[in-house]
Amino acid sequence: MRGMVAPMVLEVPINGDWFEAYKGQGLVAQLRRSNIVIMDNLSSHKGVWVRERVEVAGAPCPV
C-alpha cells in the first residue's frame, strides 16, 4: 500500500544462490507484519525454508 519493499534487479538469470542471498540480506531484513510476500512458480521460491523464514519475519505468505 505504501510502495515496494526490498526490490532487487539482476542483469543475469536468478538462481537459488542469488535468491538465498536476496532473501537473507534484503527481503527478510525489511519485512514487517503488515507486508505480504507474493512469489511466482520459480523453483527457488518453492523451498519450505522460504515460507518459514518469511513467516518468522511476521509476513504472511499466501499459497
mmJSON file of the N, C-alpha and C atoms, coordinates in Angstrom:
{"data_MODEL":{"atom_site":{
"group_PDB":["ATOM","ATOM","ATOM","ATOM","ATOM","ATOM","ATOM","ATOM","ATOM","ATOM","ATOM","ATOM","ATOM","ATOM","ATOM","ATOM","ATOM","ATOM","ATOM","ATOM","ATOM","ATOM","ATOM","ATOM","ATOM","ATOM","ATOM","ATOM","ATOM","ATOM","ATOM","ATOM","ATOM","ATOM","ATOM","ATOM","ATOM","ATOM","ATOM","ATOM","ATOM","ATOM","ATOM","ATOM","ATOM","ATOM","ATOM","ATOM","ATOM","ATOM","ATOM","ATOM","ATOM","ATOM","ATOM","ATOM","ATOM","ATOM","ATOM","ATOM","ATOM","ATOM","ATOM","ATOM","ATOM","ATOM","ATOM","ATOM","ATOM","ATOM","ATOM","ATOM","ATOM","ATOM","ATOM","ATOM","ATOM","ATOM","ATOM","ATOM","ATOM","ATOM","ATOM","ATOM","ATOM","ATOM","ATOM","ATOM","ATOM","ATOM","ATOM","ATOM","ATOM","ATOM","ATOM","ATOM","ATOM","ATOM","ATOM","ATOM","ATOM","ATOM","ATOM","ATOM","ATOM","ATOM","ATOM","ATOM","ATOM","ATOM","ATOM","ATOM","ATOM","ATOM","ATOM","ATOM","ATOM","ATOM","ATOM","ATOM","ATOM","ATOM","ATOM","ATOM","ATOM","ATOM","ATOM","ATOM","ATOM","ATOM","ATOM","ATOM","ATOM","ATOM","ATOM","ATOM","ATOM","ATOM","ATOM","ATOM","ATOM","ATOM","ATOM","ATOM","ATOM","ATOM","ATOM","ATOM","ATOM","ATOM","ATOM","ATOM","ATOM","ATOM","ATOM","ATOM","ATOM","ATOM","ATOM","ATOM","ATOM","ATOM","ATOM","ATOM","ATOM","ATOM","ATOM","ATOM","ATOM","ATOM","ATOM","ATOM","ATOM","ATOM","ATOM","ATOM","ATOM","ATOM","ATOM","ATOM","ATOM","ATOM","ATOM","ATOM","ATOM","ATOM","ATOM","ATOM","ATOM"],
"id":[1,2,3,4,5,6,7,8,9,10,11,12,13,14,15,16,17,18,19,20,21,22,23,24,25,26,27,28,29,30,31,32,33,34,35,36,37,38,39,40,41,42,43,44,45,46,47,48,49,50,51,52,53,54,55,56,57,58,59,60,61,62,63,64,65,66,67,68,69,70,71,72,73,74,75,76,77,78,79,80,81,82,83,84,85,86,87,88,89,90,91,92,93,94,95,96,97,98,99,100,101,102,103,104,105,106,107,108,109,110,111,112,113,114,115,116,117,118,119,120,121,122,123,124,125,126,127,128,129,130,131,132,133,134,135,136,137,138,139,140,141,142,143,144,145,146,147,148,149,150,151,152,153,154,155,156,157,158,159,160,161,162,163,164,165,166,167,168,169,170,171,172,173,174,175,176,177,178,179,180,181,182,183,184,185,186,187,188,189],
"type_symbol":["N","C","C","N","C","C","N","C","C","N","C","C","N","C","C","N","C","C","N","C","C","N","C","C","N","C","C","N","C","C","N","C","C","N","C","C","N","C","C","N","C","C","N","C","C","N","C","C","N","C","C","N","C","C","N","C","C","N","C","C","N","C","C","N","C","C","N","C","C","N","C","C","N","C","C","N","C","C","N","C","C","N","C","C","N","C","C","N","C","C","N","C","C","N","C","C","N","C","C","N","C","C","N","C","C","N","C","C","N","C","C","N","C","C","N","C","C","N","C","C","N","C","C","N","C","C","N","C","C","N","C","C","N","C","C","N","C","C","N","C","C","N","C","C","N","C","C","N","C","C","N","C","C","N","C","C","N","C","C","N","C","C","N","C","C","N","C","C","N","C","C","N","C","C","N","C","C","N","C","C","N","C","C","N","C","C","N","C","C"],
"label_atom_id":["N","CA","C","N","CA","C","N","CA","C","N","CA","C","N","CA","C","N","CA","C","N","CA","C","N","CA","C","N","CA","C","N","CA","C","N","CA","C","N","CA","C","N","CA","C","N","CA","C","N","CA","C","N","CA","C","N","CA","C","N","CA","C","N","CA","C","N","CA","C","N","CA","C","N","CA","C","N","CA","C","N","CA","C","N","CA","C","N","CA","C","N","CA","C","N","CA","C","N","CA","C","N","CA","C","N","CA","C","N","CA","C","N","CA","C","N","CA","C","N","CA","C","N","CA","C","N","CA","C","N","CA","C","N","CA","C","N","CA","C","N","CA","C","N","CA","C","N","CA","C","N","CA","C","N","CA","C","N","CA","C","N","CA","C","N","CA","C","N","CA","C","N","CA","C","N","CA","C","N","CA","C","N","CA","C","N","CA","C","N","CA","C","N","CA","C","N","CA","C","N","CA","C","N","CA","C","N","CA","C","N","CA","C","N","CA","C","N","CA","C"],
"label_alt_id":[null,null,null,null,null,null,null,null,null,null,null,null,null,null,null,null,null,null,null,null,null,null,null,null,null,null,null,null,null,null,null,null,null,null,null,null,null,null,null,null,null,null,null,null,null,null,null,null,null,null,null,null,null,null,null,null,null,null,null,null,null,null,null,null,null,null,null,null,null,null,null,null,null,null,null,null,null,null,null,null,null,null,null,null,null,null,null,null,null,null,null,null,null,null,null,null,null,null,null,null,null,null,null,null,null,null,null,null,null,null,null,null,null,null,null,null,null,null,null,null,null,null,null,null,null,null,null,null,null,null,null,null,null,null,null,null,null,null,null,null,null,null,null,null,null,null,null,null,null,null,null,null,null,null,null,null,null,null,null,null,null,null,null,null,null,null,null,null,null,null,null,null,null,null,null,null,null,null,null,null,null,null,null,null,null,null,null,null,null],
"label_comp_id":["MET","MET","MET","ARG","ARG","ARG","GLY","GLY","GLY","MET","MET","MET","VAL","VAL","VAL","ALA","ALA","ALA","PRO","PRO","PRO","MET","MET","MET","VAL","VAL","VAL","LEU","LEU","LEU","GLU","GLU","GLU","VAL","VAL","VAL","PRO","PRO","PRO","ILE","ILE","ILE","ASN","ASN","ASN","GLY","GLY","GLY","ASP","ASP","ASP","TRP","TRP","TRP","PHE","PHE","PHE","GLU","GLU","GLU","ALA","ALA","ALA","TYR","TYR","TYR","LYS","LYS","LYS","GLY","GLY","GLY","GLN","GLN","GLN","GLY","GLY","GLY","LEU","LEU","LEU","VAL","VAL","VAL","ALA","ALA","ALA","GLN","GLN","GLN","LEU","LEU","LEU","ARG","ARG","ARG","ARG","ARG","ARG","SER","SER","SER","ASN","ASN","ASN","ILE","ILE","ILE","VAL","VAL","VAL","ILE","ILE","ILE","MET","MET","MET","ASP","ASP","ASP","ASN","ASN","ASN","LEU","LEU","LEU","SER","SER","SER","SER","SER","SER","HIS","HIS","HIS","LYS","LYS","LYS","GLY","GLY","GLY","VAL","VAL","VAL","TRP","TRP","TRP","VAL","VAL","VAL","ARG","ARG","ARG","GLU","GLU","GLU","ARG","ARG","ARG","VAL","VAL","VAL","GLU","GLU","GLU","VAL","VAL","VAL","ALA","ALA","ALA","GLY","GLY","GLY","ALA","ALA","ALA","PRO","PRO","PRO","CYS","CYS","CYS","PRO","PRO","PRO","VAL","VAL","VAL"],
"label_asym_id":["A","A","A","A","A","A","A","A","A","A","A","A","A","A","A","A","A","A","A","A","A","A","A","A","A","A","A","A","A","A","A","A","A","A","A","A","A","A","A","A","A","A","A","A","A","A","A","A","A","A","A","A","A","A","A","A","A","A","A","A","A","A","A","A","A","A","A","A","A","A","A","A","A","A","A","A","A","A","A","A","A","A","A","A","A","A","A","A","A","A","A","A","A","A","A","A","A","A","A","A","A","A","A","A","A","A","A","A","A","A","A","A","A","A","A","A","A","A","A","A","A","A","A","A","A","A","A","A","A","A","A","A","A","A","A","A","A","A","A","A","A","A","A","A","A","A","A","A","A","A","A","A","A","A","A","A","A","A","A","A","A","A","A","A","A","A","A","A","A","A","A","A","A","A","A","A","A","A","A","A","A","A","A","A","A","A","A","A","A"],
"label_entity_id":["1","1","1","1","1","1","1","1","1","1","1","1","1","1","1","1","1","1","1","1","1","1","1","1","1","1","1","1","1","1","1","1","1","1","1","1","1","1","1","1","1","1","1","1","1","1","1","1","1","1","1","1","1","1","1","1","1","1","1","1","1","1","1","1","1","1","1","1","1","1","1","1","1","1","1","1","1","1","1","1","1","1","1","1","1","1","1","1","1","1","1","1","1","1","1","1","1","1","1","1","1","1","1","1","1","1","1","1","1","1","1","1","1","1","1","1","1","1","1","1","1","1","1","1","1","1","1","1","1","1","1","1","1","1","1","1","1","1","1","1","1","1","1","1","1","1","1","1","1","1","1","1","1","1","1","1","1","1","1","1","1","1","1","1","1","1","1","1","1","1","1","1","1","1","1","1","1","1","1","1","1","1","1","1","1","1","1","1","1"],
"label_seq_id":[1,1,1,2,2,2,3,3,3,4,4,4,5,5,5,6,6,6,7,7,7,8,8,8,9,9,9,10,10,10,11,11,11,12,12,12,13,13,13,14,14,14,15,15,15,16,16,16,17,17,17,18,18,18,19,19,19,20,20,20,21,21,21,22,22,22,23,23,23,24,24,24,25,25,25,26,26,26,27,27,27,28,28,28,29,29,29,30,30,30,31,31,31,32,32,32,33,33,33,34,34,34,35,35,35,36,36,36,37,37,37,38,38,38,39,39,39,40,40,40,41,41,41,42,42,42,43,43,43,44,44,44,45,45,45,46,46,46,47,47,47,48,48,48,49,49,49,50,50,50,51,51,51,52,52,52,53,53,53,54,54,54,55,55,55,56,56,56,57,57,57,58,58,58,59,59,59,60,60,60,61,61,61,62,62,62,63,63,63],
"pdbx_PDB_ins_code":[null,null,null,null,null,null,null,null,null,null,null,null,null,null,null,null,null,null,null,null,null,null,null,null,null,null,null,null,null,null,null,null,null,null,null,null,null,null,null,null,null,null,null,null,null,null,null,null,null,null,null,null,null,null,null,null,null,null,null,null,null,null,null,null,null,null,null,null,null,null,null,null,null,null,null,null,null,null,null,null,null,null,null,null,null,null,null,null,null,null,null,null,null,null,null,null,null,null,null,null,null,null,null,null,null,null,null,null,null,null,null,null,null,null,null,null,null,null,null,null,null,null,null,null,null,null,null,null,null,null,null,null,null,null,null,null,null,null,null,null,null,null,null,null,null,null,null,null,null,null,null,null,null,null,null,null,null,null,null,null,null,null,null,null,null,null,null,null,null,null,null,null,null,null,null,null,null,null,null,null,null,null,null,null,null,null,null,null,null],
"Cartn_x":[0.816,0.0,0.864,2.074,2.947,4.154,4.146,5.259,5.937,6.957,7.683,8.732,8.927,9.923,10.967,12.227,13.355,13.385,13.264,13.368,14.81,14.97,16.304,16.235,17.229,17.314,18.641,18.59,19.793,19.9,21.114,21.317,21.637,21.463,21.679,20.463,20.238,19.12,19.299,18.231,18.307,18.41,19.124,19.215,19.063,19.157,18.964,19.933,21.189,22.186,21.85,21.471,21.09,19.855,18.863,17.636,17.893,18.737,19.081,19.741,20.667,21.333,20.333,19.457,18.454,17.498,17.037,16.083,16.699,17.93,18.568,19.024,19.569,20.149,19.227,18.215,17.336,15.913,15.271,13.852,13.496,13.995,13.612,14.004,15.124,15.575,14.626,13.879,12.985,11.522,11.168,9.76,9.209,7.968,7.214,5.912,5.231,3.99,2.936,2.945,1.918,2.248,3.448,3.839,3.276,3.043,2.626,3.652,4.116,5.096,4.388,4.554,3.968,5.106,5.164,6.21,5.572,6.279,5.759,6.216,6.172,6.471,7.947,8.828,10.26,10.676,11.445,11.78,12.457,13.28,13.937,12.97,11.765,10.749,9.968,10.086,9.235,9.749,10.954,11.502,10.727,10.597,9.902,10.581,11.901,12.659,12.277,11.848,11.43,10.216,9.182,7.953,8.252,9.038,9.331,10.013,11.031,11.761,10.914,10.092,9.217,8.19,7.6,6.602,7.213,8.429,9.118,9.311,9.534,9.685,8.353,7.25,5.959,5.084,5.529,4.738,4.017,2.717,2.015,2.527,2.508,2.965,1.816,0.889,-0.286,0.1,-0.71,-0.474,-1.002],
"Cartn_y":[-1.192,0.0,1.261,1.152,2.325,2.188,1.216,1.047,-0.297,-0.47,-1.718,-1.765,-2.957,-3.16,-4.137,-3.819,-4.695,-5.169,-4.25,-4.694,-5.076,-5.94,-6.322,-6.508,-5.989,-6.137,-6.81,-7.857,-8.552,-8.457,-8.417,-8.435,-9.841,-10.814,-12.225,-13.007,-14.213,-15.021,-15.344,-15.301,-15.602,-17.119,-17.523,-18.937,-19.06,-20.254,-20.476,-19.686,-19.574,-18.831,-17.343,-16.756,-15.338,-15.106,-15.993,-15.822,-15.977,-16.923,-17.115,-15.851,-15.272,-14.042,-12.9,-12.749,-11.689,-11.869,-13.092,-13.368,-13.06,-13.503,-13.313,-11.894,-11.228,-9.905,-8.754,-9.022,-7.951,-8.118,-9.162,-9.336,-9.504,-10.543,-10.843,-9.709,-9.071,-7.962,-6.765,-6.626,-5.476,-5.757,-7.027,-7.378,-6.881,-6.484,-6.097,-6.889,-6.929,-7.711,-7.306,-6.093,-5.638,-5.986,-6.506,-6.844,-8.194,-8.343,-9.617,-9.967,-11.199,-11.658,-12.539,-12.205,-12.986,-13.475,-14.792,-15.386,-16.151,-16.241,-16.98,-18.437,-19.116,-20.544,-20.87,-19.912,-20.172,-21.244,-22.209,-23.346,-22.919,-21.869,-21.437,-20.802,-20.45,-19.9,-20.984,-22.224,-23.291,-23.996,-23.704,-24.385,-24.064,-25.059,-24.868,-23.77,-23.697,-22.704,-21.282,-21.078,-19.735,-19.307,-20.127,-19.809,-19.645,-20.542,-20.48,-19.174,-18.767,-17.538,-16.287,-16.28,-15.133,-15.046,-16.183,-16.163,-15.866,-16.317,-15.984,-14.481,-13.835,-12.378,-11.67,-12.458,-11.886,-11.537,-11.851,-11.53,-12.777,-12.671,-13.835,-14.16,-15.422,-15.883,-16.687,-16.034,-16.738,-17.868,-18.909,-20.07,-19.756],
"Cartn_z":[0.0,0.0,0.0,0.516,0.57,-0.337,-1.206,-2.124,-1.979,-2.767,-2.81,-1.693,-1.137,-0.084,-0.604,-0.452,-0.78,-2.235,-3.212,-4.6,-4.939,-5.925,-6.391,-7.904,-8.601,-10.04,-10.364,-11.177,-11.626,-13.133,-13.636,-15.08,-15.569,-14.701,-15.032,-14.551,-15.078,-14.574,-13.087,-12.336,-10.916,-10.729,-9.696,-9.35,-7.836,-7.315,-5.89,-5.021,-5.457,-4.669,-4.588,-5.739,-5.751,-4.886,-5.023,-4.256,-2.766,-2.38,-0.966,-0.403,-1.16,-0.716,-0.588,-1.582,-1.547,-0.372,-0.198,0.88,2.233,2.443,3.743,4.014,2.996,3.211,2.844,2.043,1.598,2.067,1.614,1.858,3.325,3.954,5.346,6.28,6.019,6.868,6.813,5.716,5.533,5.871,6.083,6.287,7.615,7.566,8.753,8.751,9.879,9.984,8.959,8.518,7.576,6.119,5.848,4.483,4.057,2.771,2.185,1.115,1.141,0.163,-0.855,-2.132,-3.213,-4.097,-4.291,-5.124,-6.268,-7.377,-8.525,-8.477,-9.608,-9.665,-9.852,-9.726,-9.865,-8.862,-9.299,-8.426,-7.131,-7.154,-5.92,-4.924,-5.357,-4.458,-3.725,-4.173,-3.674,-2.426,-1.98,-0.81,0.46,1.328,2.606,3.416,3.342,4.097,3.719,2.478,2.044,2.844,2.849,3.585,5.076,5.642,7.076,7.463,6.708,7.062,6.871,5.846,5.62,6.749,7.127,8.185,9.541,9.803,11.055,11.162,10.013,9.997,10.26,10.237,10.558,9.377,8.164,6.985,6.505,6.185,5.649,4.25,3.915,2.607,1.995,1.269,0.749,-0.176,-0.171,-1.045,-2.423],
"occupancy":[1.0,1.0,1.0,1.0,1.0,1.0,1.0,1.0,1.0,1.0,1.0,1.0,1.0,1.0,1.0,1.0,1.0,1.0,1.0,1.0,1.0,1.0,1.0,1.0,1.0,1.0,1.0,1.0,1.0,1.0,1.0,1.0,1.0,1.0,1.0,1.0,1.0,1.0,1.0,1.0,1.0,1.0,1.0,1.0,1.0,1.0,1.0,1.0,1.0,1.0,1.0,1.0,1.0,1.0,1.0,1.0,1.0,1.0,1.0,1.0,1.0,1.0,1.0,1.0,1.0,1.0,1.0,1.0,1.0,1.0,1.0,1.0,1.0,1.0,1.0,1.0,1.0,1.0,1.0,1.0,1.0,1.0,1.0,1.0,1.0,1.0,1.0,1.0,1.0,1.0,1.0,1.0,1.0,1.0,1.0,1.0,1.0,1.0,1.0,1.0,1.0,1.0,1.0,1.0,1.0,1.0,1.0,1.0,1.0,1.0,1.0,1.0,1.0,1.0,1.0,1.0,1.0,1.0,1.0,1.0,1.0,1.0,1.0,1.0,1.0,1.0,1.0,1.0,1.0,1.0,1.0,1.0,1.0,1.0,1.0,1.0,1.0,1.0,1.0,1.0,1.0,1.0,1.0,1.0,1.0,1.0,1.0,1.0,1.0,1.0,1.0,1.0,1.0,1.0,1.0,1.0,1.0,1.0,1.0,1.0,1.0,1.0,1.0,1.0,1.0,1.0,1.0,1.0,1.0,1.0,1.0,1.0,1.0,1.0,1.0,1.0,1.0,1.0,1.0,1.0,1.0,1.0,1.0,1.0,1.0,1.0,1.0,1.0,1.0],
"B_iso_or_equiv":[0.0,0.0,0.0,0.0,0.0,0.0,0.0,0.0,0.0,0.0,0.0,0.0,0.0,0.0,0.0,0.0,0.0,0.0,0.0,0.0,0.0,0.0,0.0,0.0,0.0,0.0,0.0,0.0,0.0,0.0,0.0,0.0,0.0,0.0,0.0,0.0,0.0,0.0,0.0,0.0,0.0,0.0,0.0,0.0,0.0,0.0,0.0,0.0,0.0,0.0,0.0,0.0,0.0,0.0,0.0,0.0,0.0,0.0,0.0,0.0,0.0,0.0,0.0,0.0,0.0,0.0,0.0,0.0,0.0,0.0,0.0,0.0,0.0,0.0,0.0,0.0,0.0,0.0,0.0,0.0,0.0,0.0,0.0,0.0,0.0,0.0,0.0,0.0,0.0,0.0,0.0,0.0,0.0,0.0,0.0,0.0,0.0,0.0,0.0,0.0,0.0,0.0,0.0,0.0,0.0,0.0,0.0,0.0,0.0,0.0,0.0,0.0,0.0,0.0,0.0,0.0,0.0,0.0,0.0,0.0,0.0,0.0,0.0,0.0,0.0,0.0,0.0,0.0,0.0,0.0,0.0,0.0,0.0,0.0,0.0,0.0,0.0,0.0,0.0,0.0,0.0,0.0,0.0,0.0,0.0,0.0,0.0,0.0,0.0,0.0,0.0,0.0,0.0,0.0,0.0,0.0,0.0,0.0,0.0,0.0,0.0,0.0,0.0,0.0,0.0,0.0,0.0,0.0,0.0,0.0,0.0,0.0,0.0,0.0,0.0,0.0,0.0,0.0,0.0,0.0,0.0,0.0,0.0,0.0,0.0,0.0,0.0,0.0,0.0],
"pdbx_formal_charge":[null,null,null,null,null,null,null,null,null,null,null,null,null,null,null,null,null,null,null,null,null,null,null,null,null,null,null,null,null,null,null,null,null,null,null,null,null,null,null,null,null,null,null,null,null,null,null,null,null,null,null,null,null,null,null,null,null,null,null,null,null,null,null,null,null,null,null,null,null,null,null,null,null,null,null,null,null,null,null,null,null,null,null,null,null,null,null,null,null,null,null,null,null,null,null,null,null,null,null,null,null,null,null,null,null,null,null,null,null,null,null,null,null,null,null,null,null,null,null,null,null,null,null,null,null,null,null,null,null,null,null,null,null,null,null,null,null,null,null,null,null,null,null,null,null,null,null,null,null,null,null,null,null,null,null,null,null,null,null,null,null,null,null,null,null,null,null,null,null,null,null,null,null,null,null,null,null,null,null,null,null,null,null,null,null,null,null,null,null],
"auth_seq_id":[1,1,1,2,2,2,3,3,3,4,4,4,5,5,5,6,6,6,7,7,7,8,8,8,9,9,9,10,10,10,11,11,11,12,12,12,13,13,13,14,14,14,15,15,15,16,16,16,17,17,17,18,18,18,19,19,19,20,20,20,21,21,21,22,22,22,23,23,23,24,24,24,25,25,25,26,26,26,27,27,27,28,28,28,29,29,29,30,30,30,31,31,31,32,32,32,33,33,33,34,34,34,35,35,35,36,36,36,37,37,37,38,38,38,39,39,39,40,40,40,41,41,41,42,42,42,43,43,43,44,44,44,45,45,45,46,46,46,47,47,47,48,48,48,49,49,49,50,50,50,51,51,51,52,52,52,53,53,53,54,54,54,55,55,55,56,56,56,57,57,57,58,58,58,59,59,59,60,60,60,61,61,61,62,62,62,63,63,63],
"auth_comp_id":["MET","MET","MET","ARG","ARG","ARG","GLY","GLY","GLY","MET","MET","MET","VAL","VAL","VAL","ALA","ALA","ALA","PRO","PRO","PRO","MET","MET","MET","VAL","VAL","VAL","LEU","LEU","LEU","GLU","GLU","GLU","VAL","VAL","VAL","PRO","PRO","PRO","ILE","ILE","ILE","ASN","ASN","ASN","GLY","GLY","GLY","ASP","ASP","ASP","TRP","TRP","TRP","PHE","PHE","PHE","GLU","GLU","GLU","ALA","ALA","ALA","TYR","TYR","TYR","LYS","LYS","LYS","GLY","GLY","GLY","GLN","GLN","GLN","GLY","GLY","GLY","LEU","LEU","LEU","VAL","VAL","VAL","ALA","ALA","ALA","GLN","GLN","GLN","LEU","LEU","LEU","ARG","ARG","ARG","ARG","ARG","ARG","SER","SER","SER","ASN","ASN","ASN","ILE","ILE","ILE","VAL","VAL","VAL","ILE","ILE","ILE","MET","MET","MET","ASP","ASP","ASP","ASN","ASN","ASN","LEU","LEU","LEU","SER","SER","SER","SER","SER","SER","HIS","HIS","HIS","LYS","LYS","LYS","GLY","GLY","GLY","VAL","VAL","VAL","TRP","TRP","TRP","VAL","VAL","VAL","ARG","ARG","ARG","GLU","GLU","GLU","ARG","ARG","ARG","VAL","VAL","VAL","GLU","GLU","GLU","VAL","VAL","VAL","ALA","ALA","ALA","GLY","GLY","GLY","ALA","ALA","ALA","PRO","PRO","PRO","CYS","CYS","CYS","PRO","PRO","PRO","VAL","VAL","VAL"],
"auth_asym_id":["A","A","A","A","A","A","A","A","A","A","A","A","A","A","A","A","A","A","A","A","A","A","A","A","A","A","A","A","A","A","A","A","A","A","A","A","A","A","A","A","A","A","A","A","A","A","A","A","A","A","A","A","A","A","A","A","A","A","A","A","A","A","A","A","A","A","A","A","A","A","A","A","A","A","A","A","A","A","A","A","A","A","A","A","A","A","A","A","A","A","A","A","A","A","A","A","A","A","A","A","A","A","A","A","A","A","A","A","A","A","A","A","A","A","A","A","A","A","A","A","A","A","A","A","A","A","A","A","A","A","A","A","A","A","A","A","A","A","A","A","A","A","A","A","A","A","A","A","A","A","A","A","A","A","A","A","A","A","A","A","A","A","A","A","A","A","A","A","A","A","A","A","A","A","A","A","A","A","A","A","A","A","A","A","A","A","A","A","A"],
"auth_atom_id":["N","CA","C","N","CA","C","N","CA","C","N","CA","C","N","CA","C","N","CA","C","N","CA","C","N","CA","C","N","CA","C","N","CA","C","N","CA","C","N","CA","C","N","CA","C","N","CA","C","N","CA","C","N","CA","C","N","CA","C","N","CA","C","N","CA","C","N","CA","C","N","CA","C","N","CA","C","N","CA","C","N","CA","C","N","CA","C","N","CA","C","N","CA","C","N","CA","C","N","CA","C","N","CA","C","N","CA","C","N","CA","C","N","CA","C","N","CA","C","N","CA","C","N","CA","C","N","CA","C","N","CA","C","N","CA","C","N","CA","C","N","CA","C","N","CA","C","N","CA","C","N","CA","C","N","CA","C","N","CA","C","N","CA","C","N","CA","C","N","CA","C","N","CA","C","N","CA","C","N","CA","C","N","CA","C","N","CA","C","N","CA","C","N","CA","C","N","CA","C","N","CA","C","N","CA","C","N","CA","C","N","CA","C","N","CA","C","N","CA","C"],
"pdbx_PDB_model_num":[1,1,1,1,1,1,1,1,1,1,1,1,1,1,1,1,1,1,1,1,1,1,1,1,1,1,1,1,1,1,1,1,1,1,1,1,1,1,1,1,1,1,1,1,1,1,1,1,1,1,1,1,1,1,1,1,1,1,1,1,1,1,1,1,1,1,1,1,1,1,1,1,1,1,1,1,1,1,1,1,1,1,1,1,1,1,1,1,1,1,1,1,1,1,1,1,1,1,1,1,1,1,1,1,1,1,1,1,1,1,1,1,1,1,1,1,1,1,1,1,1,1,1,1,1,1,1,1,1,1,1,1,1,1,1,1,1,1,1,1,1,1,1,1,1,1,1,1,1,1,1,1,1,1,1,1,1,1,1,1,1,1,1,1,1,1,1,1,1,1,1,1,1,1,1,1,1,1,1,1,1,1,1,1,1,1,1,1,1]
}}}
